[in-house]
Amino acid sequence: MEFGHQEHLAVEFFNSLTIAYQNKTFRGKLLNTLLKFKKFK
């Protein structure tokens, strides 16, 4: 099993999420979330 590889991918994914979160303003993130919910309805 390549658990180490999966763990590395998870860390990379988490880091990219953190960077994306830091680059966006809270208002922009909130608007994006609302738009996603509207799509699902």
Jmol script that loads the backbone (N, CA, C; Angstrom):
load data "model"
ATOM      1  N   MET A   1       0.838  -1.206   0.000  1.00  0.00           N
ATOM      2  CA  MET A   1       0.000   0.000   0.000  1.00  0.00           C
ATOM      3  C   MET A   1       0.872   1.255   0.000  1.00  0.00           C
ATOM      4  N   GLU A   2       0.489   2.216  -0.826  1.00  0.00           N
ATOM      5  CA  GLU A   2       1.249   3.465  -0.893  1.00  0.00           C
ATOM      6  C   GLU A   2       0.577   4.518  -0.020  1.00  0.00           C
ATOM      7  N   PHE A   3       0.552   4.236   1.274  1.00  0.00           N
ATOM      8  CA  PHE A   3      -0.101   5.174   2.192  1.00  0.00           C
ATOM      9  C   PHE A   3       0.647   6.501   2.232  1.00  0.00           C
ATOM     10  N   GLY A   4       1.975   6.408   2.168  1.00  0.00           N
ATOM     11  CA  GLY A   4       2.789   7.622   2.192  1.00  0.00           C
ATOM     12  C   GLY A   4       2.463   8.530   1.023  1.00  0.00           C
ATOM     13  N   HIS A   5       2.214   7.927  -0.140  1.00  0.00           N
ATOM     14  CA  HIS A   5       1.909   8.719  -1.331  1.00  0.00           C
ATOM     15  C   HIS A   5       0.567   9.426  -1.161  1.00  0.00           C
ATOM     16  N   GLN A   6      -0.433   8.693  -0.672  1.00  0.00           N
ATOM     17  CA  GLN A   6      -1.752   9.285  -0.457  1.00  0.00           C
ATOM     18  C   GLN A   6      -1.670  10.396   0.580  1.00  0.00           C
ATOM     19  N   GLU A   7      -0.850  10.166   1.612  1.00  0.00           N
ATOM     20  CA  GLU A   7      -0.700  11.173   2.665  1.00  0.00           C
ATOM     21  C   GLU A   7      -0.084  12.439   2.081  1.00  0.00           C
ATOM     22  N   HIS A   8       0.899  12.259   1.192  1.00  0.00           N
ATOM     23  CA  HIS A   8       1.554  13.404   0.548  1.00  0.00           C
ATOM     24  C   HIS A   8       0.548  14.187  -0.294  1.00  0.00           C
ATOM     25  N   LEU A   9      -0.297  13.482  -1.040  1.00  0.00           N
ATOM     26  CA  LEU A   9      -1.300  14.150  -1.860  1.00  0.00           C
ATOM     27  C   LEU A   9      -2.276  14.922  -0.983  1.00  0.00           C
ATOM     28  N   ALA A  10      -2.640  14.340   0.155  1.00  0.00           N
ATOM     29  CA  ALA A  10      -3.569  15.000   1.070  1.00  0.00           C
ATOM     30  C   ALA A  10      -2.957  16.291   1.610  1.00  0.00           C
ATOM     31  N   VAL A  11      -1.668  16.237   1.925  1.00  0.00           N
ATOM     32  CA  VAL A  11      -0.986  17.433   2.429  1.00  0.00           C
ATOM     33  C   VAL A  11      -0.926  18.504   1.345  1.00  0.00           C
ATOM     34  N   GLU A  12      -0.618  18.098   0.117  1.00  0.00           N
ATOM     35  CA  GLU A  12      -0.568  19.044  -1.001  1.00  0.00           C
ATOM     36  C   GLU A  12      -1.933  19.694  -1.202  1.00  0.00           C
ATOM     37  N   PHE A  13      -2.983  18.876  -1.133  1.00  0.00           N
ATOM     38  CA  PHE A  13      -4.348  19.365  -1.319  1.00  0.00           C
ATOM     39  C   PHE A  13      -4.713  20.358  -0.218  1.00  0.00           C
ATOM     40  N   PHE A  14      -4.368  20.003   1.025  1.00  0.00           N
ATOM     41  CA  PHE A  14      -4.667  20.879   2.158  1.00  0.00           C
ATOM     42  C   PHE A  14      -3.923  22.205   2.031  1.00  0.00           C
ATOM     43  N   ASN A  15      -2.662  22.134   1.599  1.00  0.00           N
ATOM     44  CA  ASN A  15      -1.866  23.356   1.431  1.00  0.00           C
ATOM     45  C   ASN A  15      -2.476  24.257   0.361  1.00  0.00           C
ATOM     46  N   SER A  16      -2.929  23.668  -0.742  1.00  0.00           N
ATOM     47  CA  SER A  16      -3.516  24.466  -1.818  1.00  0.00           C
ATOM     48  C   SER A  16      -4.819  25.107  -1.347  1.00  0.00           C
ATOM     49  N   LEU A  17      -5.584  24.369  -0.526  1.00  0.00           N
ATOM     50  CA  LEU A  17      -6.819  24.928   0.023  1.00  0.00           C
ATOM     51  C   LEU A  17      -6.504  26.105   0.933  1.00  0.00           C
ATOM     52  N   THR A  18      -5.481  25.949   1.764  1.00  0.00           N
ATOM     53  CA  THR A  18      -5.098  27.010   2.698  1.00  0.00           C
ATOM     54  C   THR A  18      -4.682  28.265   1.943  1.00  0.00           C
ATOM     55  N   ILE A  19      -3.889  28.084   0.881  1.00  0.00           N
ATOM     56  CA  ILE A  19      -3.432  29.219   0.072  1.00  0.00           C
ATOM     57  C   ILE A  19      -4.623  29.899  -0.602  1.00  0.00           C
ATOM     58  N   ALA A  20      -5.527  29.100  -1.151  1.00  0.00           N
ATOM     59  CA  ALA A  20      -6.701  29.657  -1.820  1.00  0.00           C
ATOM     60  C   ALA A  20      -7.557  30.430  -0.819  1.00  0.00           C
ATOM     61  N   TYR A  21      -7.684  29.894   0.393  1.00  0.00           N
ATOM     62  CA  TYR A  21      -8.483  30.553   1.426  1.00  0.00           C
ATOM     63  C   TYR A  21      -7.856  31.882   1.825  1.00  0.00           C
ATOM     64  N   GLN A  22      -6.530  31.905   1.942  1.00  0.00           N
ATOM     65  CA  GLN A  22      -5.834  33.127   2.337  1.00  0.00           C
ATOM     66  C   GLN A  22      -5.907  34.181   1.239  1.00  0.00           C
ATOM     67  N   ASN A  23      -5.926  33.753  -0.027  1.00  0.00           N
ATOM     68  CA  ASN A  23      -5.946  34.701  -1.141  1.00  0.00           C
ATOM     69  C   ASN A  23      -7.319  35.341  -1.324  1.00  0.00           C
ATOM     70  N   LYS A  24      -8.369  34.629  -0.910  1.00  0.00           N
ATOM     71  CA  LYS A  24      -9.722  35.163  -1.080  1.00  0.00           C
ATOM     72  C   LYS A  24     -10.141  35.959   0.150  1.00  0.00           C
ATOM     73  N   THR A  25     -10.963  36.959  -0.074  1.00  0.00           N
ATOM     74  CA  THR A  25     -11.554  37.656   1.051  1.00  0.00           C
ATOM     75  C   THR A  25     -12.700  36.808   1.574  1.00  0.00           C
ATOM     76  N   PHE A  26     -13.089  37.040   2.810  1.00  0.00           N
ATOM     77  CA  PHE A  26     -14.191  36.267   3.385  1.00  0.00           C
ATOM     78  C   PHE A  26     -15.477  36.498   2.599  1.00  0.00           C
ATOM     79  N   ARG A  27     -15.688  37.745   2.163  1.00  0.00           N
ATOM     80  CA  ARG A  27     -16.897  38.073   1.411  1.00  0.00           C
ATOM     81  C   ARG A  27     -16.950  37.294   0.102  1.00  0.00           C
ATOM     82  N   GLY A  28     -15.802  37.221  -0.596  1.00  0.00           N
ATOM     83  CA  GLY A  28     -15.758  36.486  -1.857  1.00  0.00           C
ATOM     84  C   GLY A  28     -16.038  35.014  -1.648  1.00  0.00           C
ATOM     85  N   LYS A  29     -15.482  34.457  -0.566  1.00  0.00           N
ATOM     86  CA  LYS A  29     -15.696  33.046  -0.265  1.00  0.00           C
ATOM     87  C   LYS A  29     -17.168  32.794   0.043  1.00  0.00           C
ATOM     88  N   LEU A  30     -17.774  33.709   0.762  1.00  0.00           N
ATOM     89  CA  LEU A  30     -19.180  33.561   1.121  1.00  0.00           C
ATOM     90  C   LEU A  30     -20.056  33.599  -0.128  1.00  0.00           C
ATOM     91  N   LEU A  31     -19.747  34.534  -1.043  1.00  0.00           N
ATOM     92  CA  LEU A  31     -20.523  34.635  -2.278  1.00  0.00           C
ATOM     93  C   LEU A  31     -20.382  33.366  -3.114  1.00  0.00           C
ATOM     94  N   ASN A  32     -19.178  32.820  -3.196  1.00  0.00           N
ATOM     95  CA  ASN A  32     -18.960  31.590  -3.954  1.00  0.00           C
ATOM     96  C   ASN A  32     -19.761  30.442  -3.360  1.00  0.00           C
ATOM     97  N   THR A  33     -19.802  30.378  -2.027  1.00  0.00           N
ATOM     98  CA  THR A  33     -20.555  29.315  -1.355  1.00  0.00           C
ATOM     99  C   THR A  33     -22.039  29.445  -1.664  1.00  0.00           C
ATOM    100  N   LEU A  34     -22.549  30.668  -1.632  1.00  0.00           N
ATOM    101  CA  LEU A  34     -23.967  30.888  -1.919  1.00  0.00           C
ATOM    102  C   LEU A  34     -24.292  30.502  -3.356  1.00  0.00           C
ATOM    103  N   LEU A  35     -23.400  30.835  -4.294  1.00  0.00           N
ATOM    104  CA  LEU A  35     -23.630  30.478  -5.693  1.00  0.00           C
ATOM    105  C   LEU A  35     -23.668  28.967  -5.869  1.00  0.00           C
ATOM    106  N   LYS A  36     -22.796  28.252  -5.155  1.00  0.00           N
ATOM    107  CA  LYS A  36     -22.779  26.793  -5.247  1.00  0.00           C
ATOM    108  C   LYS A  36     -24.087  26.213  -4.729  1.00  0.00           C
ATOM    109  N   PHE A  37     -24.608  26.773  -3.631  1.00  0.00           N
ATOM    110  CA  PHE A  37     -25.870  26.263  -3.082  1.00  0.00           C
ATOM    111  C   PHE A  37     -27.017  26.514  -4.054  1.00  0.00           C
ATOM    112  N   LYS A  38     -26.989  27.648  -4.746  1.00  0.00           N
ATOM    113  CA  LYS A  38     -28.044  27.948  -5.715  1.00  0.00           C
ATOM    114  C   LYS A  38     -28.018  26.955  -6.870  1.00  0.00           C
ATOM    115  N   LYS A  39     -26.822  26.518  -7.259  1.00  0.00           N
ATOM    116  CA  LYS A  39     -26.707  25.544  -8.347  1.00  0.00           C
ATOM    117  C   LYS A  39     -27.364  24.224  -7.966  1.00  0.00           C
ATOM    118  N   PHE A  40     -27.219  23.823  -6.702  1.00  0.00           N
ATOM    119  CA  PHE A  40     -27.745  22.529  -6.268  1.00  0.00           C
ATOM    120  C   PHE A  40     -29.265  22.538  -6.148  1.00  0.00           C
ATOM    121  N   LYS A  41     -29.857  23.712  -5.963  1.00  0.00           N
ATOM    122  CA  LYS A  41     -31.313  23.768  -5.804  1.00  0.00           C
ATOM    123  C   LYS A  41     -32.030  23.584  -7.127  1.00  0.00           C
TER     124      LYS A  41
END
end "model"
wireframe off; spacefill off
backbone 0.3
color backbone group
